[in-house]
Amino acid sequence: VRLVESGGGLVQPGGSLRLSCLASGFSFDQYDMSWYRQNPGQARELVAAINNGGGTTEYGDSVKGRFTIPRDKAKDTVYLQMNGLNSETTAVYYCGLGSRPLDWGPGTQVTGSS
């Protein structure tokens, strides 16, 4: 299993960012996928999850209505579209295999400027 996140960076207040997670080493279309985030000293928290078929999603309360989690089975990639970013968005974002992940990517830093 290999998960590689990309797309992190510095974002201005109210801005948007799209993270990508390229998956390999397993049958992508058979697994739920998710995004979590974590800050130092804090627990890793669910941002968004999507089922294997793409028809069911779940979002953390703090991102509902602002973030979406589409997936593209042709590209073995799951995305995190983030809108309305602010300083509270700052964290390392991790792609996970499964909605309660079995494996993780190395993470990508997102920093929302204040």
N, C-alpha and C positions, 0 to 999 in steps of 0.2 A: 504494500500500500504506500502510495506517495501522494501527498497533498501539498500544493505549492500556491501560497497566496501572493497576490500582487495588487498594486493600485493604491497603496497607502500614501500618506503625505500630509502636508499642512493645508488646512482649509479655513477660509474666512467665514465669519458668522453668516449663517443663512445660506451657505454654499452647498454644493453637492459633490459627491464622490462615488465612484463605483469600484468596489473591490471584486477581484476575480480569484477563483480557486480552481486550478487545473488538477484533475484527479487522474491517477493511473494505478495499474496494478490490481484492479478489481473491476467487476462489472458495474459501472457507474449507474446504469439505469435500474439496478436492482436494490439500491440503497437510498434511504433517507439521507439528507445532508443538512448541515447546520452551520451557523456562525455564532461564535461566542466572543466575548471581550473581557479583558482583565487589566486592572491597574495594580501597581505594586502594593502588596499588603492586603489586597482584596481578593475575594473569591471570583472565579471565572463565572460570568453570567451569560445566560442565553440572550442572544440578540434576535435570531430568527432561525426557523427550521422549515424544511420542505420535504414532503414525502417523495418516494421514488418516482411516482407518476407525475408529480408536479401539480396535482390538483388540490392539495391540502397544505396550508402554511400555518405557522405559529410564530407569534412575535412577543418579545418582551414588552412590558407595559410602557417603558420609557421611549420606545421607538415606534409604537403603533401609529399608523397614519403618515409616517415619514420615511420609513425604510421598507423595501421590498426585497424578496429573495427569489429571483428567477433562476432557472437552470436550463442548460442547453445540452441535451444528450448527444447531439452530433459532435459537440466539442468537448464532451466530458468535463464540463465546467459549470460551476455554480457561482452566482454573482450575489453581491450585496449592494443594492442601490440605496444610497444614503442621501436624503434631502433634509434641508433645514438644520444643517449642522451647527453646533455651538461648542463651547469649551467643555461641556459635559460629555461630548462625544469622544474626548481624548482617551485612548486606550490602545493596547495591542489587540488586534482582531485575529481570531483563529478560525480556520475552517475545520469542521469536524465531520468524520464519517459516522453517520447516524444522528438521530435527534438527541440522543444521550451518548455522545461519541465514544467510539472504540479506538479511534486514532485521530491524531491532530496534525495540522501543518505547523511550520515553525512560527507563523504569525507575521503580521504586517502592522507597522505603527501608523496610527491616525492621530493627528493633533489638530484640534479645533482651537483656533486663536480666539482670544477674548476681546 
